[in-house]
Each structure stands twice: as structure tokens, then as C-alpha cells.
Amino acid sequence: MVQRSFGGPDVFERAQVPRPAPGPGEVLVRVVATSVNAADWKVRSGLIRQLGEPPLVLGLDVSGVIAAVGAGAPRFAPGEAVYGMVFGGANAEYVVAQENRLARVPASIDPVHAAALPVAGLTAWQAVASVRPGERVLVHAAAGGVGHLAVQIAARRGAAIAATARTGNHAYLRGLGVTEPIDYRTTDFTTAMREVDLVVDLIGGDYTDRSLTVLSATGRVVAAEGPATHPDSRVHRLYVAPATAALDELAAAVDHGELTVDIAEILPITELAAAHRRSESGRVRGKIVLTANG
């Protein structure tokens, strides 16, 4: 699925392109599934331009089967099921990936569900890496793809968790471990919260600065959105760092029943535009997965 210009979801078109070949340290993956992340529609629209200028093939998450290996890539063999991150290109039948950004698919889930994990799971894992038992954590956009995973991880580590989300998601979030749900449409979290040790900011904008007002003396904000730097040293900008070891830890958490990824919808890749529209609405619980055989 190629886009030849920046714009809305309708820029995508199906195209036939040459099958890529893996270089040194790389593998070729036959894609089984991918998923939609906020970064995807931000690249599509031109808000983020790290992938360069069109034509572009998007897709950060990948789950699939090793089709070929390049020189100096001994970790996986053809036929093995893997999942991980690529920096664009997963919205296709085949994609080249660095082998050190892949891991074996968790044994307890199928490859389609594994496609929902890499970006969201690693972001959540790294966002709450500093959490200690008994700390108070506030997660913004807690019912979303990253948020619902961050809640689970923080809860497993013994934190007390508050969360901003629509009232319709409160019962769901309580089931994941949230004890203080806040409807951001009716309640200003800055008046409802105090002495927060960690804010996981998955929204950015004024949420980052407002979150500073609810921190404890040793509190910090981990921001997955927004500028690279912030004048307040308590704000830490998070950029997800894919690596096999981290993906293996994520897979182990899934296999031990400590982490469950919520799939909002599974669509064929040919419905990429519809998936982007839904993701961009900001009203998705969990992740939207796209299968490559559509």
C-alpha cells in the first residue's frame, strides 16, 4: 500500500513493487500482519517527515515469517515466526528488517495478535520502566493502544494507578488495574490529582505542562508525544527503542499472563484508509490490526 503524496487516508493505493532483498544484518520477512500507530497517520499527513518524501510505504509493526536472511544475520532461520519493529515498509507483503529489532512471536498468541505489540508494547514498557512498588502513576489516554498496556505493566509492578479516559472505558480500565479513573471531558485532572510520582503522557500539547502541576516532590513526566526537549528537567521525552532483548521481555510477559493486548478490530491491509480514519479519531480501545492477505 503506497502513498505518493502527503494527505488524508485516501492517498493510499495498492501497487506492485519489486520484492526487497536483505542486506548485511538484515532479514526478509513475509508479513502476516501489521497494525496502525499514531505515528503512521502523522507520517501519512506530513506532520512527521522522518521517513522522507513520498512515495512511501508505511507500517512500523510487523509480525511474519522469515523468508530469507542476509549476511551476518544468524539469529533467525527461514520459516521462523517473528515480530518486531521496522521504520516503515510493513504495509506490504514483504519487508526487510534489521534482525536485532525482531524477536520470536510469543508462544501464547497467534502472529496476527503479535502484530499489535511491538510499538505500543515497547513504548509502554519503557514508559513505566522506572516505576517502583507503591508509587502513584497517572496514565493519559489510558484506554488506547499504548495506555492499556502501560496500565497493566504498572499495576504488575505494584503501582497505584489513575487514568484519564472516557467514562465508557472506566469499567474496562478498572479491570486492568486502574483505581482512579477520570473522565477528562467532565473533570480537570489537575484538580483531581496530587502527589503523582509518574505521569505517562501519551497526548502531548498542554497535557505535558499541566501534568507537572500534579507531581510529588520526586515526580516525573514521561512524554511519548511533543518536542524533543522540555525546559523542565522533570519531563523526559520517550522515543521507543526496539531491540530483541526488550521484545523477548515483552513476549515473556505475554506468555506468563502478565500482559494482554486488546485488539479493537482486524482488517485486511486493503482497508488501510479505514483503519487510519478510525485510529485518527482517537476513540479506539486497544489496537487496530491489519492482515497482509487482504
MARKE-684898 format. One line per 5 residues: for each residue x, y, z of C-alpha. Coordinates in pm, 1 decimal, padded with zeros to 6 digits, m for minus. Layout:
X:Y:Z | ...;
END
This chain:
00000.0:00000.0:00000.0 | 00179.0:00309.9:m00128.8 | 00119.9:00680.5:m00077.0 | 00252.8:00910.3:m00347.5 | 00174.6:01234.3:m00164.0;
00105.7:01357.1:00188.4 | m00259.7:01395.2:00278.2 | m00566.2:01221.1:00416.9 | m00633.7:00846.0:00429.2 | m00740.8:00838.4:00065.5;
m00380.5:00884.7:m00052.3 | m00318.1:00510.4:m00021.1 | m00318.2:00292.9:m00330.0 | m00233.6:m00067.3:m00395.1 | 00079.3:m00110.1:m00605.6;
00307.7:m00384.0:m00735.4 | 00670.9:m00324.1:m00637.4 | 00986.9:m00538.7:m00654.1 | 01041.1:m00776.3:m00363.5 | 01315.7:m00630.6:m00139.0;
01634.3:m00821.0:m00058.8 | 01800.7:m00828.8:00285.8 | 02144.3:m00675.8:00327.9 | 02406.3:m00741.8:00597.2 | 02247.3:m00787.7:00940.3;
01900.5:m00791.5:00785.7 | 01627.4:m01044.5:00718.2 | 01338.2:m01053.6:00475.0 | 01002.8:m01103.4:00647.1 | 00689.3:m01227.4:00474.6;
00434.3:m01010.7:00650.5 | 00140.7:m01183.5:00820.1 | 00006.7:m00871.9:00990.7 | 00087.3:m00518.1:01095.8 | m00100.4:m00257.1:01298.6;
m00178.5:00113.1:01299.2 | 00002.1:00353.2:01532.9 | m00043.6:00726.9:01573.7 | 00294.6:00775.7:01407.7 | 00157.9:00614.2:01090.7;
m00114.3:00870.0:01027.2 | 00115.0:01152.4:01134.7 | 00365.6:01044.7:00868.5 | 00085.8:00997.8:00612.8 | m00039.7:01352.8:00668.6;
00307.6:01509.7:00663.3 | 00315.5:01603.7:01032.2 | 00618.5:01376.6:01074.9 | 00870.0:01354.6:00791.3 | 01141.8:01128.3:00928.4;
01071.0:00870.0:00659.1 | 01142.0:01123.7:00386.4 | 00926.7:01233.2:00095.4 | 00667.3:01021.5:m00091.0 | 00635.7:00772.3:m00240.7;
00624.9:00591.1:00092.3 | 00514.4:00256.5:00229.8 | 00415.3:00296.0:00594.3 | 00392.8:00042.5:00875.7 | 00607.5:00018.2:01188.7;
00479.1:m00301.8:01348.8 | 00545.1:m00632.2:01178.6 | 00458.9:m00991.5:01251.5 | 00550.5:m01253.3:00997.4 | 00773.0:m01535.0:00883.4;
01141.1:m01521.1:00794.0 | 01165.6:m01560.8:00416.0 | 01541.3:m01504.0:00372.1 | 01842.8:m01390.4:00575.1 | 02123.3:m01158.5:00478.8;
02493.1:m01191.6:00553.4 | 02583.2:m01170.1:00921.4 | 02225.9:m01232.8:01037.4 | 02242.0:m01566.9:01219.4 | 01971.2:m01512.9:01480.7;
01674.3:m01646.3:01281.8 | 01620.5:m01915.2:01019.9 | 01379.1:m01916.4:00726.6 | 01034.6:m02027.2:00836.3 | 01054.0:m01887.8:01191.4;
00768.6:m01668.3:01314.2 | 00895.2:m01328.9:01431.6 | 00760.0:m00992.9:01539.7 | 00914.6:m00652.4:01593.7 | 00964.2:m00305.7:01450.3;
01066.2:m00161.4:01117.8 | 01087.1:00205.9:01030.9 | 00831.8:00199.9:00753.5 | 00752.5:m00065.1:00496.5 | 00533.2:m00315.0:00686.6;
00217.8:m00228.3:00489.5 | 00328.2:m00476.2:00225.7 | 00362.9:m00847.7:00157.2 | 00738.0:m00843.0:00231.5 | 00958.3:m00610.7:00432.7;
01328.0:m00600.6:00516.6 | 01408.4:m00567.7:00887.1 | 01722.4:m00546.8:01096.1 | 01741.7:m00877.2:01280.1 | 01823.5:m00704.4:01610.8;
01480.9:m00536.3:01603.6 | 01293.2:m00866.0:01587.6 | 01214.5:m01149.2:01827.7 | 01022.2:m01475.1:01815.2 | 00645.7:m01440.0:01838.7;
00514.7:m01504.2:02192.7 | 00418.2:m01871.2:02219.8 | 00077.2:m01799.3:02372.0 | m00062.8:m01575.4:02096.4 | m00101.2:m01601.6:01721.4;
00102.5:m01391.1:01476.5 | m00195.2:m01164.3:01399.8 | m00226.7:m01058.6:01764.6 | 00152.0:m01029.3:01791.4 | 00139.0:m00753.3:01529.5;
m00031.8:m00525.8:01782.3 | 00250.8:m00549.3:02033.0 | 00585.9:m00405.3:01915.4 | 00543.6:m00025.1:01909.4 | 00270.9:00000.4:02173.2;
00419.5:m00266.6:02397.2 | 00775.1:m00134.3:02388.0 | 00657.7:00223.8:02439.5 | 00451.3:00120.1:02742.3 | 00732.6:m00098.7:02879.6;
00987.0:00180.8:02854.2 | 00746.8:00449.3:02979.8 | 00696.0:00274.4:03313.7 | 01045.4:00128.8:03345.3 | 01120.9:00345.0:03649.8;
00804.6:00257.2:03843.3 | 00853.4:00121.4:04195.2 | 00601.2:m00060.6:04414.6 | 00369.1:00177.3:04596.2 | 00423.6:00470.1:04359.6;
00128.6:00664.2:04224.9 | 00102.2:00665.1:03844.8 | m00124.2:00867.9:03616.9 | m00171.8:00743.9:03258.7 | m00324.7:00976.9:02999.2;
m00521.2:00818.4:02712.5 | m00522.2:00502.1:02918.5 | m00763.2:00301.6:02702.7 | m00558.4:00344.9:02385.4 | m00301.4:00117.3:02228.4;
m00009.3:00221.6:02450.0 | m00215.0:00327.6:02750.3 | m00390.4:m00002.7:02820.0 | m00054.7:m00179.7:02815.9 | 00115.1:00079.6:03038.0;
m00165.0:00037.9:03292.7 | m00114.9:m00338.7:03305.1 | 00263.3:m00317.1:03337.8 | 00249.9:m00052.0:03610.7 | m00013.9:m00249.2:03800.3;
00200.3:m00564.2:03788.0 | 00484.2:m00363.3:03938.5 | 00272.9:m00265.4:04237.2 | 00179.5:00092.4:04147.0 | m00146.4:00267.2:04232.1;
m00288.8:00383.4:03900.6 | m00506.0:00675.4:03797.7 | m00610.8:00721.7:03437.4 | m00776.8:00972.8:03208.5 | m01033.1:00821.2:02972.5;
m01396.9:00848.7:02874.1 | m01648.8:00718.8:03129.6 | m01741.9:00437.4:02891.8 | m01391.0:00294.6:02935.3 | m01373.7:00320.1:03314.2;
m01502.6:m00030.7:03392.6 | m01262.6:m00172.7:03134.2 | m00968.5:00014.2:03289.1 | m01061.7:m00093.8:03641.3 | m01035.8:m00449.5:03513.7;
m00677.8:m00375.7:03405.5 | m00577.3:m00231.0:03741.9 | m00684.0:00134.4:03744.5 | m00818.4:00250.7:04081.7 | m00884.4:00617.2:03997.1;
m01041.1:00668.6:03652.9 | m01100.0:01031.3:03549.0 | m01329.0:01141.0:03265.4 | m01126.9:01416.7:03101.6 | m01442.2:01561.4:02943.9;
m01600.6:01646.2:03280.2 | m01308.9:01662.5:03524.4 | m00981.3:01853.1:03507.2 | m00721.9:01604.3:03623.8 | m00514.3:01887.2:03774.3;
m00788.1:01945.7:04031.0 | m00845.3:01575.7:04096.2 | m00486.1:01456.7:04136.9 | m00195.1:01538.5:04366.9 | 00133.2:01374.2:04468.5;
00173.7:01173.1:04149.7 | 00511.1:01000.9:04116.3 | 00492.0:00926.8:03743.0 | 00273.4:01068.8:03466.9 | 00269.9:00872.4:03142.2;
00174.8:01140.9:02889.1 | 00054.1:00985.9:02563.7 | m00116.0:01303.0:02439.3 | 00134.4:01588.0:02449.8 | 00043.7:01952.9:02397.5;
m00071.6:02126.5:02714.4 | m00112.3:01789.1:02888.5 | 00262.5:01784.1:02947.8 | 00276.7:02119.5:03125.6 | m00045.3:02057.2:03315.8;
00089.2:01722.9:03433.2 | 00379.3:01898.6:03603.1 | 00134.6:02060.7:03844.7 | 00025.8:01726.9:03996.1 | 00371.4:01580.1:04064.2;
00511.3:01478.8:04400.0 | 00846.4:01615.9:04515.2 | 01025.1:01337.7:04325.0 | 00768.9:01304.7:04045.9 | 00844.9:01293.0:03675.2;
00660.0:01303.4:03343.7 | 00743.1:01057.4:03066.6 | 00610.9:01211.2:02744.0 | 00566.6:00996.2:02434.5 | 00444.0:01298.5:02237.4;
00571.6:01651.9:02194.8 | 00904.2:01827.5:02130.3 | 01237.4:01655.7:02180.2 | 01329.2:01872.2:02477.9 | 01139.4:02048.8:02754.0;
01261.7:02334.3:02975.1 | 01155.5:02146.6:03289.6 | 01400.3:01868.9:03378.3 | 01118.9:01658.3:03524.1 | 00991.3:01593.1:03170.8;
01158.9:01300.7:02994.9 | 01084.7:01262.4:02622.6 | 01046.6:00898.1:02529.0 | 01140.8:00758.6:02189.6 | 01072.4:00388.4:02159.9;
01389.3:00181.9:02126.5 | 01334.6:m00154.8:01956.7 | 01573.2:m00436.8:02044.0 | 01549.7:m00815.5:02053.2 | 01609.3:m00829.2:02431.0;
01322.6:m00588.3:02500.2 | 01090.9:m00775.4:02262.9 | 01185.1:m01102.5:02436.1 | 01090.4:m00947.6:02772.8 | 00761.2:m00832.7:02626.9;
00692.7:m01180.5:02487.4 | 00771.2:m01338.7:02824.8 | 00524.7:m01105.6:02998.3 | 00256.0:m01209.1:02749.1 | 00334.4:m01579.6:02787.3;
00325.2:m01552.8:03169.4 | m00020.1:m01397.3:03155.7 | 00105.5:m01061.8:03283.5 | 00014.3:m00863.9:02972.5 | m00280.3:m00881.7:02733.4;
m00306.5:m00677.5:02416.3 | m00658.8:m00563.8:02331.2 | m00749.0:m00581.7:01961.2 | m01013.8:m00330.6:01859.8 | m01051.4:m00462.2:01505.2;
m00878.9:m00683.5:01249.7 | m00897.3:m00561.1:00890.1 | m00729.8:m00659.7:00562.2 | m00448.0:m00431.3:00451.8 | m00664.2:m00315.9:00160.8;
m00875.9:m00131.0:00421.2 | m00576.8:00071.3:00537.8 | m00756.3:00401.6:00476.1 | m01048.0:00298.7:00700.2 | m00805.0:00187.1:00969.8;
m00630.4:00524.0:00959.4 | m00960.5:00710.3:00986.3 | m01058.3:00513.5:01293.3 | m00716.5:00546.1:01457.0 | m00705.2:00918.0:01390.0;
m01042.8:00962.9:01564.4 | m00871.3:00895.6:01898.6 | m01156.6:00670.5:02009.1 | m01001.0:00327.7:01967.6 | m00973.1:00091.2:02263.6;
m00654.3:m00106.4:02210.7 | m00507.3:m00161.3:01864.6 | m00623.9:m00195.3:01503.6 | m00451.4:m00484.7:01326.4 | m00414.9:m00525.8:00950.5;
m00359.7:m00863.1:00785.7 | m00138.8:m00876.5:00478.8 | m00351.6:m01128.7:00287.5 | m00629.9:m00878.0:00214.5;
END
